[in-house]
């Protein structure tokens, strides 16, 4: 931009494209500072942070025997996981190689994903890709390792 054009913009109090982009970046940086998750000191907070990062409503992780390792729920996590594990075992008896199951009802998706000896239950109002589910499982596994929950 020429010198005269810069002076004209300054006098007329108009923003140049460069200044607009700088302002937009400042706003994004301010929002990112506000949205940062607190450092998790317990498994429930860690699960809530993962849920927030992936825009998931709730996460429950258990072993295949039904014991809950990590969740975002305040109550009924064990009951929900027992029902989910039973449903998974039934479907797995009909389709032995099943690793992931998605159930869609009126308002949300319920995603059941298994890996090794763990079962992950995700509930969300939006669609989640297989890659996102695997990334959530990876982050949760890291949390399980960090908190020595296995």
Backbone as CSV, one residue per row, in Angstrom:
resi,resn,N_x,N_y,N_z,CA_x,CA_y,CA_z,C_x,C_y,C_z
1,UNK,0.853,-1.168,0.000,0.000,0.000,0.000,0.900,1.233,0.000
2,UNK,0.492,2.214,-0.768,1.316,3.414,-0.904,1.228,4.289,0.344
3,UNK,2.204,5.160,0.473,2.284,6.060,1.622,1.054,6.957,1.699
4,UNK,0.628,7.518,0.561,-0.519,8.427,0.543,-1.822,7.712,0.886
5,UNK,-1.911,6.483,0.446,-3.108,5.699,0.746,-3.191,5.424,2.246
6,UNK,-2.056,5.134,2.865,-2.024,4.906,4.314,-2.443,6.158,5.068
7,UNK,-1.952,7.316,4.635,-2.306,8.583,5.295,-3.791,8.864,5.123
8,UNK,-4.316,8.619,3.934,-5.740,8.840,3.670,-6.593,7.951,4.564
9,UNK,-6.225,6.680,4.688,-6.964,5.765,5.556,-6.887,6.221,7.010
10,UNK,-5.728,6.717,7.436,-5.561,7.180,8.813,-6.420,8.410,9.075
11,UNK,-6.470,9.332,8.131,-7.263,10.556,8.300,-8.750,10.232,8.313
12,UNK,-9.192,9.368,7.432,-10.610,9.019,7.346,-11.019,7.965,8.372
13,UNK,-10.052,7.495,9.141,-10.278,6.483,10.180,-10.838,5.186,9.588
14,UNK,-10.360,4.821,8.427,-10.735,3.558,7.804,-9.643,2.540,8.082
15,UNK,-10.052,1.309,8.176,-9.084,0.246,8.429,-8.637,-0.373,7.116
16,UNK,-7.362,-0.602,7.022,-6.834,-1.301,5.857,-7.119,-2.787,6.029
17,UNK,-6.984,-3.523,4.953,-7.195,-4.977,5.029,-6.231,-5.607,6.022
18,UNK,-4.996,-5.120,6.018,-3.994,-5.652,6.945,-4.424,-5.418,8.391
19,UNK,-4.927,-4.223,8.673,-5.373,-3.891,10.033,-6.586,-4.736,10.424
20,UNK,-7.480,-4.986,9.471,-8.645,-5.831,9.751,-8.205,-7.236,10.140
21,UNK,-7.225,-7.785,9.416,-6.741,-9.132,9.732,-6.052,-9.163,11.090
22,UNK,-5.304,-8.129,11.405,-4.646,-8.064,12.718,-5.700,-8.037,13.821
23,UNK,-6.760,-7.266,13.633,-7.841,-7.211,14.623,-8.537,-8.561,14.768
24,UNK,-8.761,-9.238,13.657,-9.399,-10.561,13.705,-8.531,-11.561,14.462
25,UNK,-7.244,-11.521,14.212,-6.330,-12.436,14.907,-6.306,-12.140,16.402
26,UNK,-6.353,-10.862,16.767,-6.399,-10.503,18.194,-7.652,-11.076,18.852
27,UNK,-8.785,-10.966,18.181,-10.044,-11.489,18.728,-9.960,-13.003,18.886
28,UNK,-9.432,-13.686,17.887,-9.303,-15.151,17.970,-8.383,-15.544,19.115
29,UNK,-7.267,-14.837,19.270,-6.352,-15.138,20.381,-7.011,-14.911,21.735
30,UNK,-7.813,-13.853,21.852,-8.533,-13.601,23.102,-9.529,-14.715,23.390
31,UNK,-10.246,-15.162,22.362,-11.195,-16.261,22.544,-10.483,-17.549,22.936
32,UNK,-9.357,-17.818,22.319,-8.616,-19.033,22.653,-8.134,-18.997,24.099
33,UNK,-7.780,-17.828,24.594,-7.341,-17.715,25.988,-8.496,-17.985,26.940
34,UNK,-9.700,-17.585,26.551,-10.875,-17.798,27.402,-11.292,-19.261,27.400
35,UNK,-11.184,-19.939,26.265,-11.701,-21.290,26.104,-10.774,-22.363,26.681
36,UNK,-9.556,-22.030,27.033,-8.617,-23.043,27.518,-9.209,-23.841,28.668
37,UNK,-9.013,-25.141,28.608,-9.491,-26.028,29.664,-8.570,-25.953,30.868
38,UNK,-9.137,-26.062,32.058,-8.275,-26.111,33.237,-7.482,-27.415,33.254
39,UNK,-6.337,-27.385,33.890,-5.524,-28.596,34.000,-6.274,-29.580,34.886
40,UNK,-6.411,-30.796,34.410,-7.196,-31.804,35.127,-6.397,-32.373,36.289
41,UNK,-7.022,-32.357,37.457,-6.384,-32.945,38.635,-7.050,-34.261,39.018
42,UNK,-8.153,-34.570,38.353,-8.850,-35.834,38.611,-9.433,-36.366,37.300
43,UNK,-9.713,-37.655,37.246,-10.176,-38.271,35.990,-11.448,-37.649,35.414
44,UNK,-12.396,-37.283,36.265,-13.653,-36.708,35.768,-13.387,-35.394,35.026
45,UNK,-12.522,-34.560,35.592,-12.191,-33.290,34.942,-11.470,-33.536,33.619
46,UNK,-10.606,-34.529,33.593,-9.895,-34.875,32.360,-10.898,-35.301,31.283
47,UNK,-11.862,-36.138,31.655,-12.888,-36.587,30.703,-13.720,-35.404,30.212
48,UNK,-14.031,-34.472,31.100,-14.793,-33.282,30.694,-13.986,-32.429,29.719
49,UNK,-12.678,-32.329,29.953,-11.822,-31.579,29.030,-11.812,-32.217,27.643
50,UNK,-11.713,-33.536,27.592,-11.736,-34.242,26.300,-13.089,-34.031,25.623
51,UNK,-14.164,-34.116,26.396,-15.506,-33.906,25.837,-15.639,-32.494,25.269
52,UNK,-15.106,-31.516,25.975,-15.149,-30.133,25.501,-14.320,-29.965,24.232
53,UNK,-13.147,-30.572,24.198,-12.272,-30.456,23.027,-12.919,-31.013,21.768
54,UNK,-13.699,-32.077,21.905,-14.298,-32.735,20.743,-15.791,-32.430,20.595
55,UNK,-16.326,-31.508,21.391,-17.742,-31.132,21.334,-18.665,-32.331,21.513
56,UNK,-18.359,-33.128,22.518,-19.149,-34.305,22.853,-19.875,-34.013,24.160
57,UNK,-21.133,-34.463,24.270,-21.920,-34.176,25.466,-21.489,-34.995,26.667
58,UNK,-21.237,-36.273,26.470,-20.795,-37.092,27.603,-19.903,-38.230,27.132
59,UNK,-19.044,-38.653,28.055,-18.117,-39.757,27.803,-18.157,-40.678,29.008
60,UNK,-18.266,-41.970,28.744,-18.133,-42.976,29.799,-17.201,-44.058,29.252
61,UNK,-16.210,-44.420,30.041,-15.258,-45.457,29.639,-15.252,-46.533,30.703
62,UNK,-15.350,-47.779,30.256,-15.333,-48.876,31.221,-14.555,-50.053,30.662
63,UNK,-14.266,-50.980,31.549,-13.703,-52.253,31.114,-14.866,-53.106,30.619
64,UNK,-14.560,-54.208,29.967,-15.629,-55.064,29.443,-16.419,-55.751,30.546
65,UNK,-15.890,-55.768,31.770,-16.642,-56.341,32.886,-17.652,-55.351,33.468
66,UNK,-17.673,-54.107,32.962,-18.649,-53.124,33.407,-18.125,-52.116,34.411
67,UNK,-16.909,-52.267,34.901,-16.376,-51.313,35.878,-15.985,-50.014,35.175
68,UNK,-16.539,-48.911,35.656,-16.344,-47.603,35.032,-14.986,-47.036,35.444
69,UNK,-14.193,-46.637,34.454,-12.879,-46.060,34.718,-12.906,-44.536,34.715
70,UNK,-13.640,-43.960,33.769,-13.641,-42.513,33.610,-14.981,-42.095,33.023
71,UNK,-15.536,-40.974,33.499,-16.803,-40.505,32.944,-16.991,-39.025,33.167
72,UNK,-17.934,-38.453,32.435,-18.302,-37.056,32.620,-19.645,-36.929,33.322
73,UNK,-20.309,-38.039,33.524,-21.637,-38.045,34.132,-21.538,-37.820,35.639
74,UNK,-22.555,-37.184,36.201,-22.589,-36.997,37.645,-23.214,-38.195,38.346
75,UNK,-24.134,-38.856,37.677,-24.796,-40.019,38.279,-25.151,-41.018,37.185
76,UNK,-25.459,-42.222,37.590,-25.947,-43.273,36.692,-24.939,-43.745,35.639
77,UNK,-23.679,-43.429,35.787,-22.688,-43.870,34.796,-22.586,-45.391,34.790
78,UNK,-22.590,-45.988,35.971,-22.474,-47.447,36.062,-23.677,-48.110,35.403
79,UNK,-24.872,-47.607,35.704,-26.101,-48.182,35.140,-26.109,-48.072,33.609
80,UNK,-25.741,-46.901,33.087,-25.708,-46.713,31.633,-24.686,-47.637,30.986
81,UNK,-23.562,-47.796,31.657,-22.506,-48.626,31.075,-22.876,-50.102,31.098
82,UNK,-23.579,-50.546,32.126,-24.018,-51.947,32.171,-24.984,-52.217,31.017
83,UNK,-25.922,-51.302,30.787,-26.858,-51.457,29.667,-26.119,-51.453,28.331
84,UNK,-25.194,-50.533,28.197,-24.440,-50.424,26.953,-23.577,-51.649,26.717
85,UNK,-22.936,-52.134,27.769,-22.103,-53.325,27.649,-22.946,-54.528,27.255
86,UNK,-24.135,-54.632,27.829,-25.038,-55.732,27.470,-25.434,-55.653,25.999
87,UNK,-25.764,-54.450,25.551,-26.114,-54.249,24.146,-24.934,-54.606,23.247
88,UNK,-23.752,-54.169,23.642,-22.554,-54.477,22.853,-22.318,-55.985,22.784
89,UNK,-22.445,-56.664,23.905,-22.212,-58.113,23.930,-23.206,-58.844,23.035
90,UNK,-24.468,-58.378,23.029,-25.468,-58.997,22.159,-25.091,-58.802,20.688
91,UNK,-24.781,-57.571,20.309,-24.431,-57.293,18.916,-23.149,-58.025,18.533
92,UNK,-22.206,-58.089,19.455,-20.944,-58.781,19.189,-21.153,-60.285,19.007
93,UNK,-22.189,-60.838,19.644,-22.473,-62.261,19.447,-23.015,-62.521,18.038
94,UNK,-23.739,-61.549,17.474,-24.272,-61.682,16.119,-23.238,-61.297,15.056
95,UNK,-22.448,-60.271,15.366,-21.417,-59.771,14.451,-20.091,-59.721,15.213
96,UNK,-19.336,-60.804,15.197,-18.164,-60.942,16.072,-17.057,-59.899,15.903
97,UNK,-16.915,-59.314,14.748,-15.814,-58.373,14.529,-16.213,-56.913,14.736
98,UNK,-17.326,-56.663,15.400,-17.809,-55.307,15.600,-16.893,-54.545,16.550
99,UNK,-16.459,-53.348,16.114,-15.634,-52.500,16.972,-16.332,-51.189,17.293
100,UNK,-17.293,-50.791,16.439,-17.948,-49.506,16.645,-19.408,-49.607,16.249
101,UNK,-20.251,-48.945,17.046,-21.678,-48.966,16.779,-22.210,-47.556,17.014
102,UNK,-23.037,-47.057,16.112,-23.621,-45.732,16.251,-25.133,-45.883,16.243
103,UNK,-25.781,-45.317,17.266,-27.238,-45.347,17.364,-27.716,-43.904,17.290
104,UNK,-28.636,-43.626,16.374,-29.173,-42.279,16.203,-30.614,-42.273,16.665
105,UNK,-30.937,-41.384,17.613,-32.338,-41.199,17.973,-32.741,-39.781,17.567
106,UNK,-33.850,-39.274,18.100,-34.353,-37.972,17.668,-33.333,-36.843,17.814
107,UNK,-32.690,-36.779,18.968,-31.886,-35.596,19.254,-30.388,-35.831,19.385
108,UNK,-29.946,-37.073,19.433,-28.513,-37.284,19.656,-28.017,-38.587,19.038
109,UNK,-26.708,-38.685,19.000,-26.025,-39.899,18.569,-25.407,-40.550,19.799
110,UNK,-25.500,-41.858,19.873,-24.804,-42.622,20.897,-23.796,-43.492,20.164
111,UNK,-22.534,-43.302,20.504,-21.458,-44.009,19.816,-20.791,-44.955,20.798
112,UNK,-20.726,-46.201,20.420,-20.086,-47.234,21.230,-18.855,-47.702,20.469
113,UNK,-17.709,-47.598,21.100,-16.449,-47.958,20.454,-15.652,-48.846,21.398
114,UNK,-15.057,-49.901,20.868,-14.255,-50.792,21.709,-12.828,-50.836,21.193
115,UNK,-11.933,-50.952,22.130,-10.521,-51.083,21.795,-9.860,-51.864,22.919
116,UNK,-9.234,-52.963,22.568,-8.607,-53.866,23.532,-9.649,-54.295,24.560
117,UNK,-9.440,-54.003,25.837,-10.392,-54.444,26.862,-11.285,-53.311,27.353
118,UNK,-11.321,-52.183,26.623,-12.108,-51.027,27.047,-13.293,-50.787,26.119
119,UNK,-14.361,-50.251,26.706,-15.539,-49.847,25.943,-15.753,-48.357,26.191
120,UNK,-15.891,-47.596,25.123,-16.090,-46.151,25.198,-17.518,-45.845,24.767
121,UNK,-18.192,-45.016,25.533,-19.542,-44.581,25.195,-19.515,-43.066,25.059
122,UNK,-19.832,-42.566,23.869,-19.867,-41.134,23.613,-21.294,-40.754,23.246
123,UNK,-21.778,-39.665,23.809,-23.088,-39.134,23.417,-22.871,-37.720,22.913
124,UNK,-23.458,-37.445,21.742,-23.269,-36.142,21.128,-24.502,-35.759,20.315
125,UNK,-24.687,-34.468,20.132,-25.810,-34.002,19.323,-25.419,-33.878,17.855
126,UNK,-24.129,-33.892,17.569,-23.654,-33.804,16.189,-22.960,-35.074,15.759
127,UNK,-22.718,-35.164,14.476,-22.031,-36.337,13.948,-20.555,-36.290,14.317
128,UNK,-19.991,-37.461,14.549,-18.573,-37.583,14.877,-17.974,-38.612,13.926
129,UNK,-16.845,-38.284,13.337,-16.216,-39.207,12.389,-15.452,-40.305,13.127
130,UNK,-15.104,-41.342,12.403,-14.344,-42.453,12.974,-12.984,-41.965,13.452
131,UNK,-12.388,-41.063,12.702,-11.082,-40.520,13.085,-11.186,-39.777,14.418
132,UNK,-12.254,-38.986,14.594,-12.442,-38.263,15.856,-12.658,-39.225,17.016
133,UNK,-13.419,-40.282,16.788,-13.650,-41.275,17.840,-12.330,-41.911,18.257
134,UNK,-11.505,-42.254,17.282,-10.207,-42.861,17.599,-9.302,-41.880,18.336
135,UNK,-9.354,-40.608,17.960,-8.546,-39.601,18.657,-9.021,-39.409,20.095
136,UNK,-10.350,-39.405,20.293,-10.875,-39.308,21.662,-10.411,-40.493,22.487
137,UNK,-10.495,-41.681,21.905,-10.055,-42.884,22.617,-8.574,-42.795,22.964
138,UNK,-7.788,-42.278,22.045,-6.349,-42.130,22.288,-6.086,-41.169,23.447
139,UNK,-6.791,-40.024,23.448,-6.613,-39.056,24.538,-7.079,-39.632,25.870
140,UNK,-8.177,-40.359,25.844,-8.688,-40.960,27.079,-7.726,-42.024,27.586
141,UNK,-7.170,-42.816,26.682,-6.172,-43.812,27.094,-4.977,-43.144,27.757
142,UNK,-4.579,-41.992,27.230,-3.478,-41.244,27.848,-3.863,-40.814,29.264
143,UNK,-5.106,-40.366,29.435,-5.581,-39.984,30.764,-5.646,-41.167,31.714
144,UNK,-6.086,-42.306,31.212,-6.148,-43.516,32.044,-4.744,-43.897,32.500
145,UNK,-3.778,-43.779,31.597,-2.384,-44.060,31.955,-1.867,-43.032,32.964
146,UNK,-2.141,-41.750,32.712,-1.661,-40.689,33.605,-2.222,-40.816,35.015
147,UNK,-3.492,-41.198,35.115,-4.129,-41.313,36.430,-4.024,-42.722,37.010
148,UNK,-3.328,-43.618,36.323,-3.115,-45.011,36.774,-4.431,-45.701,37.122
149,UNK,-5.364,-45.703,36.177,-6.695,-46.258,36.429,-6.839,-47.716,36.024
150,UNK,-5.928,-48.281,35.255,-6.091,-49.667,34.793,-5.802,-50.646,35.872
